[in-house]
Amino acid sequence: MPDKVIDFDSRKHAHVFKRKEAKVDALRQAFRLARGEADKSVAPSKSKKSKKSRKK
């Protein structure tokens, strides 16, 4: 029988970390909504016009 070592802790650690990050993201979003801030996941449009006056 081959001596294969299976490491369950490394897989479990990655899974637990992802779950914790999801909780933190949910809390951040909830606080942003509670403060009335705009949704940060939507990128603002980058096609803003320059306010500089042009010389003719």
Contacts in CASP RR format, 6 or more apart in sequence:
PFRMAT RR
TARGET T0000
AUTHOR 0000-0000-0000
METHOD contacts of the structure
MODEL  1
MPDKVIDFDSRKHAHVFKRKEAKVDALRQAFRLARGEADKSVAPSKSKKS
KKSRKK
32 39 0 8 1.000
32 40 0 8 1.000
END
